[in-house]
Amino acid sequence: MLGGMKVATLHLDPIRNRGPVDPRIFGGFLEHMGRAVYEGVYQPDSIHADEDGFRTDVIGALARLKMPVVRYPGGNYVSSHDWKDGIGPKTARNVRPDFAWKSVETNQFGVDEFMAWCKKLGTTPMMAVNLGTKGAHEAAELLEYTNLPRGFYWSDLRPNDEPYGVKMWCMGNEMDGPWQAGHVPAREYAQRAQQAAKIMKGLDPTIETVACGSSGRGMSTYLAWDREVLEYGWDDFDFISAHRYSANHRNDTAWFLAEGTEIERIITDYRSLIGYVRGARRSNRNVYLSFDEWNVWYKNMEMDGGWKPAPHLIEEVYNLEDALVVAQYLNAFIRNADLVKCACIAQIVNIIAPLLTRGDEMLKQTIYYAFEDIATITSGDALEAVLDCETYDADDRRGVSLVDVAATWDGRALGLSLVNRSLTDSVSVRVPVGAFPPFAFVDSRILAGDDPKVANSFEAPETLVSQAFEVELGADGLVVNLPPLAHVTLRTTTSP
């Protein structure tokens, strides 16, 4: 049913901002799970495989997402994983059972293959260490292998003369979760993580460490776990992690499209917690938030690999409403640029991912376009956006703005990302630009449709893709007419 036209006003000023947006918020995640690695990024028998067995079609598609960092190798997988199984001659590598996903791991893709793949993609590695079934000693050995020069036992086994120079390190994964191999109470985990961080930073003081935060807001230990970890290891951790997977089990689109309010609430929770611990410790250093697992996930819940290599697990099919929620995640990260310095969409191919493969085919899902469009227009500082806009109620989510917005300014270009959550009403967003230099309009894209459930498929791969979009640019500013169920991005630049 068609609705009317609402009017909103977006107030922006370049001097009112949250500081620079860290490009690492557009990070990705690659785990040894299902077909993410094998038949995803690595498939030597594919017609798209290069000399190293990497799928060039996947690399090409991911390159457009401008991912500056990719987290690896897990995920739950890392907590029972031995990185040493994935180095050396491939013919001599051990085949192992994977506890996390009940799968067979051939270890044909390991540390060195990941580093080579990152180089070809043009991204940097974010490594996770096993603090579930292993500890600080093994973590330090991995850092020696990747980061130290020749002349030491493990670095001498590295095939490259030059170190890989891994700068971001996750101190385990979701160690608050009872499902995690080696799960322990917060205090014991904090001790393990701090010991590992101290030794690793002793070997390479340039690295940054990410402590495990809560696996989700529904955990009974939410924030209490994080507080204990931060209080114990404050001086040795640079980030605390947050994870969230959004779901629409109730099949209520209006409620689901208010998901951005929950994402913002989680970030606010961590802002308060980190501020409290900093104050309690009378510290001048900052710890930031790494939102290193996030996405929509609830339709495909198959997580038992049946002890097979590369089983089909949680290969979610994404629709329009999912893409609008993905856009709200990135909008929230941008708005909170002073706190959120890294974020990794989980994952990048086949496993709850923007890309799917089928044999030699590859499909870009709806969420691919939302991610690409925002990554393309974002640069500079995150502006404090003041939006005068009507609201709506959806069950327990009340007073939700019809439009979700993020804005950036780099001194020449203004970037805007706007989501119209309404199923029926268009919203005309007026953006006065008197505080900015004169603009010349450059580019605008839209991802929109009448059906929130519409999705792309291998048979119809362009059912929903982003397209060019007209935005009014006049003497008084911008006018962006958002249709219902729409995500619009735009980037302007100053006149010559």
Helices and strands as residue ranges (DSSP letters): E 5-11, E 17-20, G 23-26, E 27-29, H 56-63, E 69-72, G 76-80, G 83-86, G 90-92, E 96-98, E 103-105, H 111-121, E 124-128, H 136-147, H 153-157, E 168-171, H 186-203, E 208-211, H 224-233, G 234-236, E 239-246, H 253-256, H 259-280, E 288-296, H 320-335, E 340-346, E 355-358, E 361-364, H 366-377, E 381-383, E 386-388, E 391-394, E 397-401, E 403-409, E 413-420, E 426-432, E 439-448, E 467-468, E 472-474, E 477-482, E 486-494
